[in-house]
Amino acid sequence: MNRNAKYALIAVLILGLGFGGSELLVLLKREPKKEEAAEHKRSVVVQVAKPEMVKLSVPSQGMVQPVTRTRLTSEVAGRVIEVSPKLKAGVEVTEGEVLMVVDPINYQSALAQAKAALADARMALVNEEARAEQSLRDWERLGEGGEPNPLVLRQPQLASAEARVASAAAAVDKAEADLERTRVVAPYDGVIEARMVDVGAFVTMGTPIADLYASGTFEVRLPLSVREARFVAPIGKGKPVMAALRPARAEGAAEWQAEVVRTEGQVDPVTRSIFLVAEISGSQASAEGVRVLPNLFVSAEIEGREFTNVFRVPRRSIYGDNEVLLVNSDGQLELREVNVLWEDPMDVVVDSGLQAGEQICVTTFSDVIEGTPVRVVADSPAAVDAE
């Protein structure tokens, strides 16, 4: 056998062995066990819908202002000779306390002159009354008969003398008032905001002296939209409507209770808001030893209306404007349109579209596909973010 024939035989043997081996492997291969791929379900947390009574709290904000604020001005002219040490910004003063004194010498002199003029006028009146009596006696002695005329009775002269007495008395009253006005006093219990004069200054009528505000009562204008105003409890109908005030952006700060006493009765033409006015008075003006101050910017929670048989739903369960995410009886996600009555940063209040006992999904999803099967792992308001 030549060399080529040997190579051909070897090649045939190799091919035969390879083919036979592959057939043997096919025969010996085990049939794989068929298993259904388990369906993947996301785990979710739900909250069971329960109807309840909800008392709303309507948020707003505003600036505290005193109800009474006054700019004290001089009512007389003269040089300031005395200023109270309490006439300083932030110092409390009491009603009737003297804050400033203008040199009274000119007004004391004017009062003395007015009193002298009054004495002269009264003396002239007494003399004129005596002349009138004498004139009447002379008329009767002459026996002219009839009624004496006004000139005989000196009635015009008497009227003139009486008018001069009244004028002189009024001048005395004015001089006394001017002298009293040289002492500028606090018109009520309050706090000094600013002082504009000092000792030695010359003031005239109308010169500003100090700014003062009453420390007893403050008020806050609280803007609300027309829709928000509908949810405030009725004002002026029995029970007072209260508002809790706190310094804006100051967690844990003091809280003051204010009573909403009125609305301003119109819609602001610029902001389209309705303003409520809340008053802080008496002991309410101090909380935890901290007094409310003018120009303090506060946030407010206004007492709202009560609603029954409504549902409080976590805001995270609301998609779009008014759809709530539920887990239905088939264990699938379902979006349901509801009527949102009220909303706050954490929850919304729903008054229709939900039934008691339904499962509200509080787990958040970036994309919601209705009909997605889920597995409920807890009945709790705690949220579990879906991957």
C-alpha atoms as one frame of an Amber mdcrd trajectory, in Angstrom:
protein
   0.000   0.000   0.000   1.460   3.239  -1.038   1.734   6.306   1.180  -1.273
   8.141  -0.296  -3.579   5.227   0.337  -2.485   5.121   3.992  -3.289   8.797
   4.482  -6.701   8.368   2.917  -7.506   5.436   5.200  -6.472   7.399   8.301
  -8.663  10.337   7.273 -11.668   8.057   6.782 -11.160   6.496  10.218 -10.942
   9.928  11.913 -14.126  11.126  10.237 -15.938   7.969  11.214 -14.896   8.243
  14.847 -15.962  11.907  14.977 -19.375  11.218  13.490 -19.959   8.267  15.777
 -18.963  10.274  18.858 -21.339  13.094  18.041 -24.211  10.674  17.572 -23.403
   9.075  20.914 -23.478  12.467  22.673 -26.879  13.243  21.147 -28.252   9.951
  22.385 -26.853  10.433  25.882 -28.029  14.117  26.286 -30.553  14.614  29.118
 -33.820  16.371  28.419 -33.800  19.720  30.392 -36.419  20.124  33.111 -39.041
  22.594  32.001 -39.888  25.202  34.655 -42.077  28.178  34.268 -40.237  31.391
  34.890 -41.521  32.838  38.081 -43.350  36.103  37.471 -41.462  39.053  39.059
 -43.609  41.197  41.357 -42.557  44.465  42.956 -42.994  44.799  46.705 -45.186
  47.703  47.814 -46.488  49.238  51.025 -50.150  50.209  51.231 -52.369  52.312
  53.463 -55.949  51.220  53.993 -58.431  53.982  53.150 -60.412  55.001  56.237
 -63.046  57.770  56.279 -62.472  60.284  59.066 -63.248  63.773  60.324 -60.620
  66.285  59.217 -60.222  69.804  60.608 -58.336  71.883  58.092 -55.552  74.335
  58.838 -55.141  77.088  56.251 -51.574  78.439  55.883 -50.685  82.074  55.300
 -48.058  84.623  56.261 -47.831  88.302  57.042 -46.107  91.079  58.958 -46.945
  92.066  62.526 -47.994  95.693  62.968 -49.242  97.564  66.054 -52.916  98.474
  65.968 -52.088 101.956  67.303 -49.012 103.840  66.119 -48.468 107.574  66.672
 -45.979 110.221  65.626 -45.766 112.692  68.498 -45.351 116.304  67.366 -44.920
 119.596  69.175 -48.082 121.665  69.614 -46.173 124.796  70.672 -43.017 126.630
  69.641 -39.949 127.020  71.813 -36.619 125.592  72.880 -36.434 122.068  74.330
 -35.149 122.295  77.906 -35.724 118.726  79.084 -35.882 115.243  77.525 -36.866
 112.146  79.480 -34.192 109.430  79.738 -36.919 107.039  78.567 -37.244 108.821
  75.231 -35.126 106.178  73.489 -35.947 103.528  70.903 -37.251 100.330  72.475
 -38.029 101.801  75.911 -41.512 101.237  77.341 -43.402 104.272  78.632 -46.672
 104.623  80.517 -49.672 106.797  79.748 -49.206 110.381  80.991 -45.443 110.083
  81.440 -43.584 113.313  80.521 -41.269 112.717  77.569 -40.122 116.253  76.692
 -40.486 119.812  78.010 -40.410 123.024  75.962 -39.341 126.248  77.725 -42.640
 127.437  79.302 -41.679 131.041  80.145 -43.505 132.654  77.221 -46.628 130.594
  77.893 -46.599 131.383  81.608 -46.475 135.077  80.693 -49.303 134.662  78.185
 -51.415 132.937  80.834 -50.843 135.753  83.329 -51.848 138.348  80.731 -54.961
 136.369  79.827 -55.991 136.153  83.474 -55.503 139.914  83.879 -57.626 140.571
  80.803 -60.327 138.293  82.201 -60.329 140.184  85.501 -60.690 143.510  83.653
 -63.544 142.133  81.550 -65.374 140.869  84.615 -64.947 144.231  86.342 -66.285
 146.006  83.253 -69.279 143.679  83.233 -70.038 144.410  86.897 -69.850 148.161
  86.215 -72.119 147.820  83.202 -74.667 145.818  85.195 -74.679 148.604  87.829
 -75.224 151.261  85.153 -78.103 149.258  83.693 -79.802 149.049  87.092 -79.325
 152.785  87.667 -80.737 153.574  84.233 -83.842 151.509  84.978 -84.389 153.333
  88.303 -84.029 156.709  86.563 -86.630 155.658  83.981 -89.075 154.641  86.669
 -88.516 157.876  88.654 -89.254 160.033  85.612 -92.567 158.224  85.212 -92.501
 158.131  81.447 -94.754 155.064  81.464 -94.643 152.109  79.120 -91.788 149.705
  78.703 -88.213 151.041  78.601 -86.400 150.406  75.329 -83.134 148.338  75.124
 -81.006 151.475  75.065 -82.530 152.665  78.322 -81.751 149.271  79.880 -78.227
 149.386  78.342 -78.747 145.911  76.908 -76.245 146.366  74.016 -73.578 147.507
  76.478 -74.328 144.538  78.750 -74.107 142.097  75.828 -70.756 143.591  74.796
 -69.381 143.318  78.336 -70.561 139.718  78.658 -68.953 138.828  75.301 -65.658
 140.371  76.437 -65.779 138.234  79.591 -66.424 135.080  77.543 -63.594 135.976
  75.149 -61.188 136.638  78.009 -62.164 133.354  79.678 -61.514 131.494  76.410
 -58.128 133.202  76.152 -57.285 131.964  79.645 -58.300 128.411  78.675 -56.090
 128.599  75.577 -53.148 129.990  77.532 -53.509 127.208  80.104 -53.692 124.599
  77.334 -50.615 126.051  75.606 -48.724 125.980  78.885 -49.778 122.364  79.410
 -48.645 121.515  75.867 -45.092 122.550  76.685 -44.954 119.146  78.403 -45.171
 116.356  75.813 -46.605 113.233  77.454 -47.181 109.648  76.336 -50.813 109.311
  75.164 -50.959 105.611  76.122 -48.838 102.732  77.380 -46.416 101.970  74.594
 -42.905 101.595  73.256 -40.728 104.318  71.740 -39.736 103.528  68.146 -37.607
 106.585  67.353 -36.630 110.006  68.756 -36.216 113.066  66.528 -35.241 115.908
  68.952 -32.830 116.538  71.787 -32.172 119.149  74.468 -31.485 122.585  73.006
 -33.387 122.052  69.778 -35.921 124.692  68.756 -39.285 123.236  67.823 -42.335
 124.750  66.201 -45.894 123.535  65.899 -45.838 120.228  64.009 -42.160 119.416
  64.588 -41.828 115.588  64.915 -40.639 114.546  68.359 -40.905 110.743  68.549
 -42.624 107.677  67.103 -44.572 105.537  69.553 -46.702 102.402  69.294 -49.166
 100.867  71.747 -47.774  97.697  73.281 -51.134  96.121  74.079 -52.529  94.994
  70.717 -50.982  93.959  67.408 -52.460  92.782  64.131 -51.385  90.779  61.094
 -52.849  90.980  57.584 -53.010  87.431  56.228 -53.491  87.045  52.455 -55.450
  84.078  51.083 -56.577  83.112  47.627 -60.324  83.165  47.013 -60.327  79.347
  47.077 -58.364  79.153  50.351 -60.656  81.685  52.029 -63.605  79.295  51.522
 -61.991  76.791  53.885 -61.523  79.190  56.832 -63.934  78.643  59.729 -66.808
  81.195  59.881 -65.621  84.527  61.327 -67.713  86.456  63.834 -70.318  83.714
  64.239 -69.954  82.494  67.789 -66.710  80.652  68.431 -63.579  82.772  67.790
 -61.440  81.745  64.826 -57.836  81.428  65.977 -54.539  81.540  64.103 -51.202
  80.211  65.361 -48.335  82.562  64.490 -44.639  81.686  64.400 -41.600  83.582
  63.162 -41.121  82.568  59.530 -38.374  80.002  58.899 -37.612  79.622  62.611
 -38.210  76.053  63.761 -38.952  75.641  67.454 -39.529  79.364  67.974 -42.241
  80.859  70.174 -45.849  80.604  69.027 -48.484  83.294  69.545 -52.236  82.817
  69.410 -54.155  85.434  67.433 -57.879  85.860  66.842 -59.107  86.446  63.296
 -61.424  89.415  63.824 -62.415  90.445  60.305 -61.778  90.374  56.591 -60.986
  93.542  54.677 -64.111  93.044  52.589 -62.528  93.220  49.140 -60.203  91.418
  46.755 -56.828  93.080  46.306 -56.728  94.359  42.696 -53.020  93.524  42.301
 -52.571  90.157  44.039 -56.208  88.984  43.726 -56.009  87.963  47.381 -58.454
  88.348  50.250 -56.900  89.684  53.460 -57.909  88.419  56.881 -56.903  90.479
  59.921 -55.764  88.648  63.056 -55.275  90.447  66.374 -52.823  89.552  69.128
 -53.770  91.211  72.397 -53.171  91.050  76.134 -51.444  87.921  77.379 -51.466
  86.473  73.851 -48.800  89.013  72.848 -46.249  87.101  74.931 -45.366  83.416
  74.519 -42.664  81.577  76.457 -41.444  84.953  77.703 -40.996  86.271  74.159
 -43.082  89.281  73.101 -44.305  89.773  69.581 -42.616  92.740  67.886 -43.649
  95.103  65.084 -42.424  94.289  61.568 -41.853  90.628  62.491 -42.626  88.398
  59.504 -44.647  85.401  60.664 -46.136  82.263  59.194 -49.701  81.474  60.230
 -51.914  78.420  60.499 -55.531  79.605  60.436 -58.280  77.480  61.949 -60.260
  75.928  59.108 -63.562  74.150  58.592 -64.337  70.580  59.653 -65.218  67.904
  57.087 -66.556  64.426  57.850 -66.329  61.162  55.883 -63.272  62.259  53.943
 -59.996  60.443  53.313 -56.500  61.653  54.132 -54.137  60.398  51.414 -50.322
  60.742  51.384 -49.254  63.223  48.728 -46.820  60.641  47.305 -49.813  58.512
  46.302 -51.236  61.242  44.043 -50.184  61.246  40.395 -50.974  64.097  38.079
 -53.527  66.489  39.515 -56.151  64.145  40.893 -55.303  60.453  40.415 -54.544
  58.169  43.350 -52.507  54.963  43.011 -54.302  51.890  44.385 -53.627  48.163
  44.647 -56.847  46.513  43.457 -58.353  43.198  44.523 -56.349  41.401  41.796
 -53.072  42.629  43.277 -52.450  45.039  40.412 -51.716  48.754  40.268 -54.675
  50.964  39.405 -54.916  54.723  38.913 -58.232  56.152  40.102 -59.503  59.682
  39.515 -60.636  61.320  42.773 -61.839  64.732  43.903 -59.139  66.527  45.899
 -60.826  68.766  48.463 -57.683  70.140  50.112 -53.945  69.628  50.013 -51.003
  70.453  52.235 -47.276  69.631  51.984 -47.720  66.083  53.340 -51.268  64.942
  52.561 -54.298  65.592  50.419 -57.908  65.349  51.570 -60.205  63.433  49.211
 -63.982  63.652  49.507 -65.048  61.377  46.628 -63.625  58.624  44.432 -62.423
  56.340  47.255 -64.139  53.607  49.240 -63.399  52.531  52.801 -61.035  49.559
  52.923 -59.357  50.152  49.561 -55.583  49.845  49.505 -53.716  53.053  48.717
 -50.203  52.408  47.417 -47.731  54.611  49.299 -44.661  53.202  47.559 -43.435
  55.693  44.983 -42.880  54.803  41.320 -41.063  56.815  38.692 -43.415  55.395
  36.035 -46.775  53.824  36.753 -48.158  51.171  34.394 -51.693  50.183  35.269
 -52.170  46.451  35.630 -48.636  45.850  36.912 -48.774  42.962  39.416 -47.368
  43.832  42.843 -46.856  42.122  46.169 -48.082  43.877  49.330 -45.442  43.530
  52.032 -46.827  45.889  54.666 -49.911  47.854  55.623 -48.268  51.044  56.835
 -48.030  54.698  55.855 -44.237  54.369  55.699 -43.054  54.690  52.114 -40.764
  52.296  50.296 -39.221  53.747  47.158 -39.444  51.381  44.223 -36.258  50.643
  42.374
